[in-house]
């Protein structure tokens, strides 16, 4: 983990999205590194088990500009972890992925001395034409690109897994049992990152924001050229696994059906036609070199180690 120089007074970091999968790990890493964490949460999240008792809690919506201005007052950095990953149309993603970023940027721009801002985006933002989600993440980045007055940075992680994950976990469970559902063509290669390494990267940025000013970085676990599904199987299951190709027409059809049924079910879908296009891409790859050169950060957890730790924790908790 990144080492910080001792200081008489811990620095304060505002953390929108502190109760989410990534946010809860970021809060813990920041606290262990000696930062104070000011968690910006919605009312329904207050007192949730994912909020550490040491966090200062501000209950407010990112849509409330006045509340956001008050939240950024006096902080030394902002790490924007808020985001929407589910939705049946572009407008479902805009409040958290675009508007919230804009409101935080505007609030910082109104401060006499603006704190640096880190946006946790997604590798999907590199291909905004694929899905409403990818487009919204790219638009959130563009909000910052139009702010030359701010010291901002964007991190684009690939698929993130680890304790508390509910998206990658079902796929990894299947792989562990010997079956890999391959959504892309044979030879598909994917970068991955353990959530602990991503949170550690956030701490590294917090110690070196000026070196990352107005830069966008895609980071992963350091495995050269990502993983193909055979390598994923060996890392997660410890043995060769059977690959079951998912036909593109079936995947797209399921995505379209999920989108149509969402209003009836009353829940935003995860799989949509756009998400299906994302899953079918031949390459989702990252390169750590630029971010590592500026911050000294290096990933610690390979997929093999990360998966072994993840499933050992699950077994210890009685299984889930």
Secondary structure in CASP SS format (residue, H / E / C, confidence):
PFRMAT SS
TARGET T0000
AUTHOR 0000-0000-0000
METHOD secondary structure of the structure
MODEL  1
X C 1.00
X C 1.00
X C 1.00
X C 1.00
X C 1.00
X C 1.00
X C 1.00
X C 1.00
X C 1.00
X C 1.00
X C 1.00
X E 1.00
X E 1.00
X E 1.00
X E 1.00
X E 1.00
X C 1.00
X C 1.00
X C 1.00
X C 1.00
X H 1.00
X H 1.00
X H 1.00
X H 1.00
X H 1.00
X H 1.00
X H 1.00
X H 1.00
X H 1.00
X H 1.00
X H 1.00
X H 1.00
X C 1.00
X C 1.00
X C 1.00
X E 1.00
X E 1.00
X E 1.00
X E 1.00
X E 1.00
X E 1.00
X C 1.00
X H 1.00
X H 1.00
X H 1.00
X C 1.00
X C 1.00
X C 1.00
X C 1.00
X C 1.00
X C 1.00
X C 1.00
X C 1.00
X C 1.00
X C 1.00
X E 1.00
X E 1.00
X E 1.00
X E 1.00
X C 1.00
X C 1.00
X C 1.00
X C 1.00
X C 1.00
X H 1.00
X H 1.00
X H 1.00
X H 1.00
X H 1.00
X H 1.00
X H 1.00
X H 1.00
X C 1.00
X C 1.00
X C 1.00
X C 1.00
X E 1.00
X E 1.00
X E 1.00
X E 1.00
X C 1.00
X C 1.00
X C 1.00
X C 1.00
X C 1.00
X C 1.00
X C 1.00
X C 1.00
X C 1.00
X H 1.00
X H 1.00
X H 1.00
X H 1.00
X H 1.00
X H 1.00
X H 1.00
X H 1.00
X H 1.00
X H 1.00
X H 1.00
X H 1.00
X H 1.00
X H 1.00
X H 1.00
X H 1.00
X H 1.00
X H 1.00
X H 1.00
X H 1.00
X C 1.00
X C 1.00
X C 1.00
X C 1.00
X C 1.00
X C 1.00
X E 1.00
X E 1.00
X E 1.00
X E 1.00
X E 1.00
X C 1.00
X C 1.00
X H 1.00
X H 1.00
X H 1.00
X H 1.00
X H 1.00
X C 1.00
X C 1.00
X C 1.00
X C 1.00
X H 1.00
X H 1.00
X H 1.00
X H 1.00
X H 1.00
X H 1.00
X H 1.00
X H 1.00
X H 1.00
X H 1.00
X H 1.00
X H 1.00
X H 1.00
X H 1.00
X C 1.00
X C 1.00
X C 1.00
X C 1.00
X C 1.00
X C 1.00
X E 1.00
X E 1.00
X E 1.00
X E 1.00
X E 1.00
X E 1.00
X C 1.00
X E 1.00
X E 1.00
X E 1.00
X C 1.00
X C 1.00
X C 1.00
X C 1.00
X C 1.00
X C 1.00
X C 1.00
X H 1.00
X H 1.00
X H 1.00
X H 1.00
X H 1.00
X H 1.00
X H 1.00
X H 1.00
X C 1.00
X C 1.00
X E 1.00
X E 1.00
X E 1.00
X E 1.00
X C 1.00
X C 1.00
X C 1.00
X C 1.00
X C 1.00
X C 1.00
X E 1.00
X E 1.00
X C 1.00
X E 1.00
X E 1.00
X E 1.00
X H 1.00
X H 1.00
X H 1.00
X H 1.00
X H 1.00
X H 1.00
X H 1.00
X H 1.00
X H 1.00
X H 1.00
X H 1.00
X H 1.00
X H 1.00
X C 1.00
X H 1.00
X H 1.00
X H 1.00
X H 1.00
X C 1.00
X C 1.00
X E 1.00
X E 1.00
X E 1.00
X E 1.00
X E 1.00
X C 1.00
X C 1.00
X C 1.00
X C 1.00
X C 1.00
X C 1.00
X C 1.00
X E 1.00
X C 1.00
X H 1.00
X H 1.00
X H 1.00
X H 1.00
X H 1.00
X H 1.00
X H 1.00
X H 1.00
X H 1.00
X C 1.00
X C 1.00
X C 1.00
X C 1.00
X E 1.00
X E 1.00
X E 1.00
X E 1.00
X C 1.00
X C 1.00
X H 1.00
X H 1.00
X H 1.00
X H 1.00
X H 1.00
X H 1.00
X H 1.00
X H 1.00
X H 1.00
X H 1.00
X H 1.00
X H 1.00
X H 1.00
X H 1.00
X H 1.00
X H 1.00
X H 1.00
X H 1.00
X C 1.00
X C 1.00
X C 1.00
X C 1.00
X C 1.00
X C 1.00
X C 1.00
X H 1.00
X H 1.00
X H 1.00
X H 1.00
X H 1.00
X H 1.00
X H 1.00
X C 1.00
X C 1.00
X C 1.00
X E 1.00
X E 1.00
X C 1.00
X C 1.00
X C 1.00
X C 1.00
X H 1.00
X H 1.00
X H 1.00
X H 1.00
X H 1.00
X H 1.00
X H 1.00
X C 1.00
X C 1.00
X C 1.00
X C 1.00
X C 1.00
X C 1.00
X C 1.00
X H 1.00
X H 1.00
X H 1.00
X H 1.00
X H 1.00
X H 1.00
X H 1.00
X H 1.00
X H 1.00
X H 1.00
X H 1.00
X H 1.00
X H 1.00
X H 1.00
X C 1.00
X C 1.00
X C 1.00
X C 1.00
END
